[in-house]
Each structure stands twice: as C-alpha cells, then as structure tokens.
Amino acid sequence: MYEIIRTFSPIFRGLNFENPRAAAIYYVNLIINFPTNLQCILNEAQAIYGNDINRQALHVGRRELQKNGIIGRTYFTEDSDVDFDRETYLPVNPDLIWRENLMRANIYWKHPEEMAFRKTKVKELYEHYRRNFKKYGIGIETGSITGLFNIYWLYRKGIDTINYGCRDIKRIDLKVNSLESYILPDYSEYEKEIFKRGLSERILFDDSTKILFDKNTKRKILKDEESMLKEYKPTIEKKFKKFIELGKDFHNQIEVRFTSIPYITNRQSIMYNDNGAFWACDFRKLLSLDPKEPPNYLGTIYLQNDLIDHIRENFEAAWAKSIEWNEV
C-alpha cells in the first residue's frame, strides 16, 4: 500500500491539493479496504506514517478528493447487494486518474524503470477497485444508489462504466444541460474507442449549447453561463469543435437533437446492451452551491429494470418533442 500511496501523492500535489499525501492515503485505502470507516483508514495510515497523519488531515484530503471529482458522496442505497460502512464515498477508476495525469507522471518519474514500477502500482490498485466496486464502479450490482457527485465524477464514472466495466454496451441515450461538459478533461480518445466498437449514441442537448455556434440566438445567457464562457471560452470552443469532428467521423452512430426548453438542470443517461436497457441515472444540478466550484448534482443511479424503464420513457418523451440539429 505504501508504494501505491507514493504513486498518487505526487499526482494530487500536481493538482494543487492542500494535503496530497493525506488525500492519497484516503483514496487508496477507500479502494483497497471498501467498505470501510474513517477509523480503519486512520489506523492504516498511522501504521505507515505514525502521528504525521491525523483525522483532521484525512478530512481535508477527503474534501479535496470530492471537490476534484475523484470521489463522490453517497447517501443511501435501495435493494442493493452491498452494505456500505460509514465512509459512504465512491472513488473513480484509478487508471483514469493516472491517464489524465500522465504528463505529470512523466515529469516525476523520468526513467523507464520508475514509470514501469508506478504503472504496476496503478494496475494493482485498479484490480482492487474492480473487485470491490464491481463492473459498474459503484460498489453494487443490484438496486440503486443516491448521492452527491460533481460533474467531473459523473463523466469519469461514465467513461469507467463504458470503457472498462461494461464493454458489451451497444447504445447510450444522454440528456445533458449547460456548457459545463466542455470544461472537462479531454476524453475524445475514449470516445473514439467506443464508437469504433460500434456503439451508437443519442444526445439531447438543452438550448444553451446553441450559444457556441449561433450568434443570432435570442436565448438569454444566464449568469453562470456568462462566467463560464468568459473563463473557459477557448477550452469550450476547442472541445465543441472536437465534438463536431467526432460527429462527422461517426455520423451514422451519433444523433443529436435539442430540447425546446431554454434551460434545464436535469441530466439523464440510459445504457443498453443486447438485452435492452440495463443502467440509468437521473441527476439534478444544485444551483445553490458555490458557483466558483465545479457543478454538483444530486441524483440516483438505477439498476432495477422497472425504474430504468421510467427513465427511458421520460427520455423518449423528451426526444419525441425535440428539435433536429439542422432545424436549429
């Protein structure tokens, strides 16, 4: 465990964590010892680092992990096959965090032997992650789970489910809102991979996306969108251009429509395999939290067939009333 912690501490330091070592200790322990509680994590930490690590440091590390979308907080499960302990947090796939930070890793470990060793530690942690958090990455394979997750966690969890845990997926339906999708890390290589496997996707954007390409749109720019455009405009435009290119490369697999609703806080996703819809989520953006922080969503991931059908029917109704791309 010590060397796994030492693999992730520099990554979190590069992400400007206040206490990167405590964050790495918490993250690694949560994955390896899930389900667990803070006292067990503290005992493991002090067995390695003594009194250099205390409960307060772990609290700080946990808060920073949540802020950066590396863990998400769960509140309760229903009809699930696993009982969570007192640390009801869900980590994202460690291999994703490693890949996102490869440039930093290459600076920290310059020699091929060092990088090879660190990769083995990431792989070791990933094996714990897959075993403990299962194919959906949420610790359960039946029932549903409700929690508070920020936008980075949501997208990383989606990439993990599609590219790692459920590679038999055939189709995804997405209802997304606002411009925040374009400030996320570049996952275009993951997206290309899944489309090359034959996956198809229906995306239902809300009206705000038109701001990116329709200068004559009459829709009022909201305060949070205005600040986001101001701060992230080059990134947003670059990511949107990549999305357009992806649509051209896989035009037979991607279908895009717009809702007629000018602004919504709802996000939904449904995943399908050969047997039909098997996974769905329904999230609502919390507007009351600090607008300077990454957007946070409160919602539920469903694995029950009857509840998945409710989400699917809701999406189909919205899709039926939507506007085609070329009509915008």
Sine and cosine of phi, psi and omega as CSV:
sin_phi,cos_phi,sin_psi,cos_psi,sin_omega,cos_omega
0.00,0.00,-0.58,0.81,-0.03,-1.00
-0.82,0.57,-0.73,0.68,-0.04,-1.00
-0.95,0.30,-0.47,0.88,0.09,-1.00
-0.92,0.38,-0.68,0.74,0.06,-1.00
-0.87,0.50,-0.68,0.73,0.00,-1.00
-0.93,0.38,-0.32,0.95,0.06,-1.00
-0.97,0.23,-0.61,0.79,-0.08,-1.00
-1.00,-0.07,-0.35,0.94,0.02,-1.00
-0.85,0.52,-0.73,0.68,0.01,-1.00
-0.90,0.43,-0.54,0.84,0.04,-1.00
-0.89,0.45,-0.72,0.69,0.01,-1.00
-0.93,0.36,-0.52,0.86,0.09,-1.00
-0.90,0.43,-0.64,0.76,0.04,-1.00
-0.92,0.40,-0.37,0.93,0.06,-1.00
-1.00,0.00,0.18,0.98,0.08,-1.00
0.92,0.39,0.57,0.82,0.12,-0.99
-0.92,0.38,0.59,-0.81,0.05,-1.00
-0.92,0.40,-0.64,0.77,0.01,-1.00
-0.72,-0.69,0.98,0.19,-0.10,-1.00
-0.89,0.45,-0.56,0.83,-0.01,-1.00
-0.93,0.37,-0.69,0.73,0.03,-1.00
-0.89,0.45,-0.62,0.79,0.04,-1.00
-0.90,0.44,-0.68,0.73,0.01,-1.00
-0.91,0.43,-0.65,0.76,0.03,-1.00
-0.87,0.50,-0.73,0.68,-0.02,-1.00
-0.90,0.44,-0.75,0.66,-0.06,-1.00
-0.87,0.49,-0.75,0.66,-0.04,-1.00
-0.91,0.41,-0.69,0.72,0.01,-1.00
-0.91,0.41,-0.63,0.77,0.01,-1.00
-0.86,0.51,-0.64,0.76,-0.02,-1.00
-0.95,0.30,-0.74,0.67,-0.11,-0.99
-0.95,0.31,-0.61,0.79,-0.14,-0.99
-0.96,-0.28,0.19,0.98,0.00,-1.00
-0.87,0.50,0.67,-0.74,-0.13,0.99
-0.97,0.23,0.53,-0.85,-0.10,-0.99
-0.52,-0.85,-0.06,-1.00,0.07,-1.00
-0.67,-0.74,0.20,-0.98,-0.12,-0.99
-0.90,0.43,-0.56,0.83,0.01,-1.00
-0.90,0.43,-0.65,0.76,0.04,-1.00
-0.90,0.43,-0.65,0.76,0.04,-1.00
-0.90,0.44,-0.67,0.74,0.02,-1.00
-0.89,0.45,-0.68,0.74,0.01,-1.00
-0.87,0.49,-0.69,0.72,0.04,-1.00
-0.88,0.47,-0.68,0.74,-0.03,-1.00
-0.91,0.42,-0.70,0.71,-0.05,-1.00
-0.96,0.29,-0.38,0.92,0.10,-1.00
-0.91,0.41,-0.44,0.90,0.00,-1.00
-0.99,-0.13,-0.72,0.69,-0.17,-0.99
-0.94,-0.34,0.01,1.00,-0.01,-1.00
0.91,0.42,-0.57,-0.82,-0.05,-1.00
-0.98,0.18,0.07,1.00,0.08,-1.00
-0.91,0.41,-0.38,0.93,0.03,-1.00
-0.89,-0.45,0.79,-0.62,0.04,-1.00
-0.79,-0.61,0.01,-1.00,-0.06,-1.00
-0.88,0.47,-0.64,0.77,-0.01,-1.00
-0.88,0.47,-0.67,0.74,0.02,-1.00
-0.88,0.48,-0.64,0.77,0.02,-1.00
-0.92,0.40,-0.59,0.81,0.06,-1.00
-0.88,0.47,-0.68,0.73,0.02,-1.00
-0.90,0.44,-0.72,0.70,0.01,-1.00
-0.88,0.48,-0.67,0.74,0.03,-1.00
-0.89,0.46,-0.68,0.73,0.01,-1.00
-0.88,0.47,-0.66,0.75,-0.01,-1.00
-0.94,0.34,-0.60,0.80,0.07,-1.00
-0.89,0.46,-0.65,0.76,0.01,-1.00
-0.93,0.36,-0.68,0.74,0.00,-1.00
-0.86,0.50,-0.59,0.81,-0.04,-1.00
-1.00,-0.01,0.12,0.99,0.06,-1.00
0.94,0.34,0.45,0.89,0.02,-1.00
-0.99,-0.11,-0.39,0.92,0.22,-0.97
-0.73,-0.68,0.42,-0.91,0.11,-0.99
-0.81,-0.58,0.48,-0.88,-0.07,-1.00
-0.99,-0.11,0.77,-0.64,0.07,-1.00
-0.97,-0.23,0.48,-0.88,0.00,-1.00
-0.94,-0.34,-0.64,0.77,0.03,-1.00
-0.28,-0.96,0.33,-0.94,0.10,-0.99
-0.86,-0.51,0.32,-0.95,0.05,-1.00
-0.71,-0.70,0.77,-0.64,0.04,-1.00
0.82,0.57,0.52,0.86,-0.06,-1.00
-1.00,0.01,0.25,-0.97,-0.04,-1.00
-0.99,-0.11,0.08,1.00,-0.04,-1.00
-0.69,-0.72,0.69,-0.73,0.13,-0.99
-0.99,-0.13,0.88,-0.48,0.04,-1.00
-0.95,0.30,0.50,-0.87,0.13,-0.99
-1.00,0.08,-0.35,-0.94,-0.10,-0.99
-0.97,0.26,-0.33,0.94,0.08,-1.00
-1.00,-0.02,1.00,0.06,-0.10,-1.00
-1.00,0.00,0.91,0.42,0.01,-1.00
-0.81,-0.59,0.56,-0.83,-0.01,-1.00
-0.91,-0.41,0.88,-0.47,0.05,-1.00
-0.99,0.16,0.38,-0.92,0.14,-0.99
-1.00,0.01,0.25,-0.97,-0.03,-1.00
-0.82,0.58,0.87,-0.50,-0.02,-1.00
-0.89,0.45,-0.48,0.88,0.03,-1.00
-0.91,0.40,-0.55,0.83,0.07,-1.00
-0.91,0.41,-0.69,0.72,0.02,-1.00
-0.88,0.47,-0.65,0.76,0.03,-1.00
-0.89,0.45,-0.74,0.68,-0.03,-1.00
-0.92,0.40,-0.59,0.80,0.04,-1.00
-0.90,0.45,-0.44,0.90,-0.11,-0.99
-0.91,-0.42,0.45,0.89,-0.03,-1.00
-0.88,0.48,-0.59,0.81,0.01,-1.00
-0.88,0.47,-0.67,0.74,0.06,-1.00
-0.91,0.42,-0.68,0.73,-0.03,-1.00
-0.87,0.50,-0.62,0.78,0.00,-1.00
-0.93,0.37,-0.37,0.93,0.08,-1.00
-0.99,0.17,-0.65,0.76,-0.03,-1.00
-0.94,0.35,-0.66,0.75,-0.06,-1.00
-0.84,-0.54,1.00,-0.09,-0.15,-0.99
-0.99,0.15,-0.49,0.87,-0.07,-1.00
-1.00,0.09,0.62,-0.78,-0.01,-1.00
-0.82,0.57,-0.60,0.80,-0.01,-1.00
-0.91,0.41,-0.62,0.79,0.02,-1.00
-0.91,0.41,-0.70,0.71,0.00,-1.00
-0.90,0.44,-0.65,0.76,0.01,-1.00
-0.88,0.47,-0.66,0.75,0.02,-1.00
-0.90,0.43,-0.70,0.72,-0.01,-1.00
-0.91,0.42,-0.60,0.80,0.04,-1.00
-0.89,0.45,-0.59,0.80,0.04,-1.00
-0.91,0.41,-0.56,0.83,0.03,-1.00
-0.94,0.35,-0.63,0.77,0.06,-1.00
-0.90,0.44,-0.70,0.72,0.02,-1.00
-0.88,0.48,-0.65,0.76,0.01,-1.00
-0.88,0.47,-0.69,0.72,0.01,-1.00
-0.93,0.38,-0.61,0.79,0.02,-1.00
-0.88,0.47,-0.62,0.79,0.01,-1.00
-0.90,0.44,-0.63,0.78,0.11,-0.99
-0.89,0.45,-0.69,0.73,-0.03,-1.00
-0.87,0.50,-0.75,0.66,-0.05,-1.00
-0.91,0.41,-0.61,0.79,-0.01,-1.00
-0.93,0.36,-0.68,0.74,-0.10,-0.99
-1.00,0.09,-0.54,0.84,-0.06,-1.00
-0.96,-0.27,0.01,1.00,0.22,-0.97
0.91,0.42,-0.10,-0.99,-0.20,-0.98
-0.92,0.39,-0.44,0.90,0.01,-1.00
-1.00,0.01,-0.14,0.99,0.02,-1.00
0.95,0.30,0.28,0.96,-0.04,-1.00
-0.85,-0.53,0.19,0.98,0.09,-1.00
0.99,0.14,-0.18,0.98,0.00,-1.00
-0.78,-0.63,0.37,-0.93,0.09,-1.00
-0.81,-0.59,0.00,1.00,0.11,-0.99
-0.67,-0.74,0.39,-0.92,0.06,-1.00
1.00,0.09,-0.52,-0.85,0.01,-1.00
-0.56,-0.83,0.29,-0.96,-0.02,-1.00
-0.64,-0.77,0.73,-0.69,-0.06,-1.00
-0.88,-0.48,0.65,-0.76,-0.01,-1.00
-0.22,-0.98,-0.11,-0.99,0.04,-1.00
-0.92,-0.39,0.87,-0.50,-0.09,-1.00
-0.69,-0.72,0.63,-0.78,0.07,-1.00
-1.00,-0.01,0.12,-0.99,-0.16,-0.99
-0.88,0.47,-0.55,0.84,0.02,-1.00
-0.92,0.38,-0.68,0.74,0.03,-1.00
-0.88,0.48,-0.69,0.73,-0.04,-1.00
-0.86,0.51,-0.73,0.68,-0.04,-1.00
-0.95,0.32,-0.64,0.77,0.05,-1.00
-0.89,0.45,-0.63,0.77,0.01,-1.00
-0.92,0.39,-0.60,0.80,0.06,-1.00
-0.90,0.44,-0.71,0.70,0.03,-1.00
-0.88,0.48,-0.66,0.75,0.01,-1.00
-0.88,0.48,-0.70,0.71,-0.04,-1.00
-0.91,0.42,-0.70,0.72,-0.10,-0.99
-0.98,0.22,-0.67,0.74,-0.14,-0.99
-1.00,-0.08,-0.29,0.96,-0.05,-1.00
-0.88,-0.48,-0.86,0.52,-0.19,-0.98
-0.99,0.16,-0.60,0.80,-0.12,-0.99
-0.78,-0.62,0.94,0.35,-0.08,-1.00
-0.97,0.23,-0.03,1.00,0.08,-1.00
-1.00,0.00,0.14,0.99,-0.02,-1.00
-0.90,0.43,0.62,-0.78,-0.06,-1.00
-0.92,-0.40,-0.51,0.86,-0.05,-1.00
-0.49,-0.87,0.49,-0.87,0.09,-1.00
-0.75,-0.66,0.70,-0.71,0.19,-0.98
-0.94,-0.33,0.75,-0.67,-0.04,-1.00
-0.77,-0.63,0.71,-0.71,0.22,-0.98
-0.89,-0.47,0.91,-0.42,-0.09,-1.00
-0.82,-0.57,0.36,-0.93,-0.05,-1.00
-0.72,-0.70,0.39,-0.92,0.12,-0.99
0.89,0.46,-0.13,-0.99,-0.11,-0.99
-0.99,-0.16,0.00,1.00,-0.19,-0.98
-0.91,0.40,-0.37,0.93,0.03,-1.00
-0.86,0.51,-0.41,0.91,-0.09,-1.00
-1.00,0.00,0.00,1.00,0.05,-1.00
-0.98,-0.18,0.00,1.00,-0.07,-1.00
-0.98,0.21,0.27,-0.96,0.10,-0.99
-0.82,0.58,0.41,-0.91,-0.05,-1.00
-0.97,0.24,0.95,-0.31,0.02,-1.00
-0.96,-0.29,0.36,0.93,-0.10,-0.99
-0.88,0.48,-0.55,0.83,0.00,-1.00
-0.92,0.39,-0.62,0.78,0.08,-1.00
-0.90,0.44,-0.67,0.74,-0.03,-1.00
-0.90,0.43,-0.68,0.73,0.04,-1.00
-0.87,0.50,-0.66,0.75,-0.02,-1.00
-0.87,0.49,-0.70,0.71,-0.06,-1.00
-0.94,0.34,-0.55,0.84,0.03,-1.00
-0.96,0.29,-0.52,0.85,0.08,-1.00
-0.91,0.41,-0.43,0.90,0.07,-1.00
-0.98,0.20,-0.08,1.00,0.06,-1.00
0.98,-0.20,0.09,1.00,-0.02,-1.00
-0.91,0.41,0.58,-0.81,0.10,-1.00
-0.91,-0.42,0.38,-0.93,-0.11,-0.99
-0.57,-0.82,0.71,-0.71,0.16,-0.99
-0.92,-0.39,0.82,-0.58,-0.05,-1.00
-0.87,-0.49,0.80,-0.61,0.04,-1.00
-0.93,-0.38,0.97,-0.23,0.02,-1.00
-1.00,0.07,0.45,-0.89,0.19,-0.98
-1.00,0.06,0.11,-0.99,-0.17,-0.98
-0.90,0.45,-0.35,0.94,-0.12,-0.99
-0.90,0.43,-0.45,0.89,-0.05,-1.00
-0.89,0.45,-0.43,0.90,-0.01,-1.00
-0.89,0.46,-0.36,0.93,0.03,-1.00
-0.85,0.53,-0.49,0.87,-0.07,-1.00
-0.94,0.34,-0.50,0.87,-0.11,-0.99
-0.74,-0.67,-0.14,0.99,-0.01,-1.00
-0.91,-0.42,1.00,-0.08,-0.04,-1.00
-0.93,0.36,-0.30,0.95,-0.03,-1.00
-1.00,-0.09,0.10,1.00,-0.01,-1.00
-0.87,0.50,0.66,-0.75,-0.04,-1.00
-1.00,-0.02,-0.06,1.00,-0.04,-1.00
-0.95,0.32,0.78,-0.63,-0.03,-1.00
-0.92,0.39,0.70,-0.71,0.08,-1.00
-0.98,0.19,0.82,-0.57,-0.02,-1.00
-0.98,0.19,0.27,-0.96,-0.11,-0.99
-0.86,0.51,-0.71,0.70,-0.02,-1.00
-0.93,0.38,-0.55,0.84,0.04,-1.00
-0.94,0.34,-0.61,0.79,-0.01,-1.00
-0.89,0.46,-0.71,0.71,0.02,-1.00
-0.93,0.38,-0.59,0.81,0.02,-1.00
-0.92,0.38,-0.68,0.74,0.04,-1.00
-0.89,0.46,-0.64,0.77,-0.02,-1.00
-0.91,0.41,-0.69,0.73,-0.07,-1.00
-0.99,0.16,-0.59,0.81,-0.15,-0.99
-0.90,-0.44,0.25,0.97,-0.14,-0.99
-0.79,0.62,-0.77,0.64,0.02,-1.00
-0.86,0.51,-0.66,0.75,0.01,-1.00
-0.91,0.42,-0.70,0.72,-0.01,-1.00
-0.88,0.47,-0.72,0.70,-0.01,-1.00
-0.90,0.43,-0.64,0.77,0.02,-1.00
-0.91,0.42,-0.72,0.70,-0.01,-1.00
-0.92,0.40,-0.62,0.78,0.01,-1.00
-0.91,0.41,-0.61,0.79,0.05,-1.00
-0.89,0.46,-0.66,0.75,0.03,-1.00
-0.90,0.44,-0.60,0.80,0.02,-1.00
-0.91,0.42,-0.66,0.75,0.04,-1.00
-0.89,0.47,-0.68,0.73,0.02,-1.00
-0.90,0.44,-0.64,0.77,0.04,-1.00
-0.89,0.46,-0.65,0.76,0.03,-1.00
-0.89,0.45,-0.58,0.82,0.03,-1.00
-0.95,0.32,-0.65,0.76,-0.02,-1.00
-0.92,0.39,-0.54,0.84,-0.06,-1.00
-0.80,-0.60,0.73,0.68,-0.13,-0.99
-0.89,0.45,-0.42,0.91,0.03,-1.00
-0.99,0.15,-0.13,0.99,-0.07,-1.00
-0.92,-0.40,-0.24,0.97,-0.05,-1.00
-0.88,-0.47,0.81,-0.58,0.05,-1.00
-0.84,-0.54,0.80,-0.60,-0.08,-1.00
-0.87,-0.50,0.71,-0.70,0.10,-0.99
-0.67,-0.74,0.22,-0.97,0.01,-1.00
-0.87,-0.50,0.59,-0.81,0.15,-0.99
-0.97,0.22,0.38,-0.92,0.07,-1.00
-1.00,0.03,0.00,1.00,0.01,-1.00
-1.00,0.09,0.79,-0.61,-0.11,-0.99
-0.92,0.38,-0.51,0.86,-0.02,-1.00
-0.38,-0.92,0.82,-0.57,0.02,-1.00
-0.76,-0.65,0.38,-0.92,0.02,-1.00
-0.96,-0.29,0.09,1.00,-0.13,-0.99
-1.00,-0.08,0.65,-0.76,0.13,-0.99
-0.80,-0.60,0.71,-0.71,0.06,-1.00
-0.69,-0.72,0.45,-0.89,0.07,-1.00
-0.50,-0.87,0.65,-0.76,0.08,-1.00
-0.76,-0.65,0.72,-0.69,0.02,-1.00
-0.92,-0.39,0.61,-0.79,-0.06,-1.00
-0.80,-0.60,0.59,-0.81,0.24,-0.97
-0.85,-0.53,-0.27,-0.96,-0.05,-1.00
-0.88,0.47,-0.37,0.93,-0.03,-1.00
-1.00,-0.07,0.00,1.00,-0.01,-1.00
0.92,-0.38,-0.28,-0.96,-0.02,-1.00
-0.94,0.35,0.77,-0.64,-0.04,-1.00
-0.81,-0.59,-0.13,0.99,-0.10,-0.99
-0.44,-0.90,0.67,-0.74,0.05,-1.00
-0.51,-0.86,0.46,-0.89,0.10,-0.99
-0.66,-0.75,0.45,-0.89,-0.01,-1.00
-0.63,-0.77,0.91,-0.41,-0.09,-1.00
-0.78,-0.62,0.48,-0.87,0.06,-1.00
-0.77,-0.63,0.76,-0.65,-0.03,-1.00
-0.93,0.36,0.69,-0.73,0.06,-1.00
-1.00,-0.05,0.92,-0.39,-0.06,-1.00
-0.99,0.11,-0.24,0.97,-0.13,-0.99
-1.00,0.08,-0.26,0.96,-0.02,-1.00
-0.97,0.23,0.18,-0.98,-0.10,-1.00
-0.81,0.58,0.89,-0.45,-0.03,-1.00
-0.92,0.39,-0.24,0.97,0.03,-1.00
-0.99,0.16,-0.26,0.96,0.01,-1.00
-1.00,-0.05,0.30,-0.95,0.06,-1.00
-0.84,0.54,0.58,-0.81,-0.02,-1.00
-0.85,0.53,0.66,-0.75,0.01,-1.00
-0.92,-0.40,0.56,-0.83,-0.03,-1.00
-0.79,-0.62,0.64,-0.77,0.11,-0.99
-0.94,-0.34,0.81,-0.58,-0.04,-1.00
-0.08,-1.00,-0.15,-0.99,-0.15,-0.99
-0.75,-0.66,0.63,-0.78,0.18,-0.98
-0.97,-0.23,0.81,-0.58,-0.09,-1.00
-0.94,-0.33,0.70,-0.72,0.12,-0.99
-0.88,-0.48,-0.01,1.00,0.03,-1.00
-0.99,0.10,0.77,-0.64,-0.09,-1.00
-0.85,0.53,-0.68,0.74,-0.05,-1.00
-0.92,0.39,-0.59,0.81,0.01,-1.00
-0.97,0.24,-0.57,0.82,0.10,-0.99
-0.87,0.50,-0.64,0.77,0.02,-1.00
-0.88,0.48,-0.59,0.81,0.05,-1.00
-0.88,0.48,-0.72,0.70,0.00,-1.00
-0.91,0.41,-0.67,0.74,-0.01,-1.00
-0.88,0.48,-0.70,0.72,0.00,-1.00
-0.90,0.43,-0.59,0.81,0.04,-1.00
-0.90,0.44,-0.68,0.73,0.03,-1.00
-0.90,0.44,-0.70,0.71,-0.02,-1.00
-0.87,0.49,-0.61,0.79,0.03,-1.00
-0.91,0.41,-0.67,0.74,0.03,-1.00
-0.92,0.39,-0.63,0.78,0.00,-1.00
-0.90,0.44,-0.65,0.76,-0.03,-1.00
-0.90,0.44,-0.48,0.88,-0.02,-1.00
-0.99,-0.17,0.14,0.99,-0.09,-1.00
-1.00,0.08,0.09,-1.00,-0.06,-1.00
-0.93,-0.37,0.71,-0.70,0.01,-1.00
-0.93,0.37,0.45,-0.90,-0.03,-1.00
-0.82,0.58,-0.73,0.68,-0.09,-1.00
-0.97,0.25,-0.05,1.00,0.07,-1.00
-1.00,-0.05,-0.17,0.98,-0.07,-1.00
-0.96,0.27,0.00,0.00,0.00,0.00
